[in-house]
Amino acid sequence: MRVIDRWKGRASQLKTESYAMYFACKDPRAPWYAKLVALLVAGYAFSPIDPIPDFIPLVGFLDELVVLPLAIALALRLMPPSVLAEARRRARAAESQPVSRVAAFFVIAAWLVLAALGVIVAAWLVR
C-alpha cells in the first residue's frame, strides 16, 4: 500500500472520529467532562479558521498532524464505549449528508466573538 493511500485512509478516519465527537457530546449518557472535551475537539476540527495557518512551513500542518489526533485520542478515552459506538454509527451515516450552512455560521460567529474578546482583553491590558 502506498504512503499516500495510508494517509488518505487516516485522514478519512480522523474526519469520521471528529463527526463522532460531535454526536457524542450531544448524548445524555456521556459525562460532562467527556462532553466538554468532545465539543472542543469537534469545534476545533470543523472550524473554518485555522489557529496555525497552513501556509507557514512545517508548523502550519502541525495542528492537523499532531494536535487534532491527540485531542481526538483524549476524547475517545474519556467517552463511554456505548456512547462512542452510537456516535460512530451516526457519524458514518452523517458523512453522506449535505453540509449545514447554519452550523458554519455559528462556528464563524463563535470565532469572531472570541477574536473580539481577545482584542478587548489585549486593549485593556495595554492601557
N, C-alpha and C positions, 0 to 999 in steps of 0.2 A: 504494500500500500504506500502510495506516495505521501510525502510530508504534507503537501497542500491538502490532500483529501482528509488526512487526520485532523488538520487544523480546522477545516470546514465542518467536520463532524463535531469537534469540540465546541466550536462557536455555536452550532445549532443546539447542542446540549445546554450550553450556558443560556441561550435565549429561552429554551423551554423551562429551565430552572428559574429564570427571572420571572417568567409568567407564573410559575408555581408559587413563587414568593408573594406575588400579588394576591393570588387566590387564598393562600394560607393565612395571610394577615386579615382576611375577611371572615375566617372560620371562627365561630364562637368557642370551639373546643381548644383552640390554641391559647397558651398562656400569654399574658400581656407583654412580657419581655421578648418572647419569640415574635409576637406580632410587631413590636416596635422595630426589631432588627429586620424582619422581613419587609416592613414598609419602607425603611430606609434603603434597603438593597433594591427593591423594586423602583423606588423613586430615582435612585442613582442610575440604575440600569436603563430606564426608559426616558431619562431626562434628555431633551434635545440640546441642552447646554452642557458642554464638557468642561469640568473644572480644570483639567490639564489639557490644553488644546493639542490636537493630534499633529499639528504642523511642527511642533517642537521636536527635534530629532531625538529618538530613543525614549525620552521621558514622556512624550505625548501619548504613546500607547501603553504606558506603564499601568494606568488605571484599568484598561481593558484586559491586560495580560496578567496582572498581579492582584490589584486591589479588588476588583469585582469577583474573581473566583474565590479569593479568601473570604470576602464578605458573604458570598453565597454559601460557602462551606460552613461558616459560623451559623448562619440562619438555619441551614439544614440540620445541624447538630442540636439546635435548640427546639426544633419543631417536633411534636409527637409524630410517630410513624403513621398513624391512621390519618391524621390531618394532611401529612405530606403526600400520602398515596392519593387521597382525594384531590388535592391541589394539582398534582402532576397529571391526573386524568383530565381535569378541567383545562389545564394548560395546553395539553395536546389537542384537545377539542377546539380551543380558542385560537390556536395558531392559524387556522384557516379562515377566521372571521375577519371582516374589514376593520381598518384602524379607526379608533374613535377620535374624532376631532375635538369633542368636548373634553376628553381626558387630556389631550395635548394642550388645550387652552389652560386647564388648571395647573398642569406641570409648568408651563411657561409663566403663568401668573405667580406661582409659588417661588420660582427662581427670581423673578423680578422683585417680589416683595423682600426676599432675602437679600438681594443686591441693594435695594433701597435702605434696608435696615443696616447693612454693612456700611454704606456711605454715611448714614446718620450717626452711627456709633463712631466711625472714624473722624467725622467732623467734630463731634462732641469731645473726643479725646484730644484732638489737636488744639481746641480752644484754650 
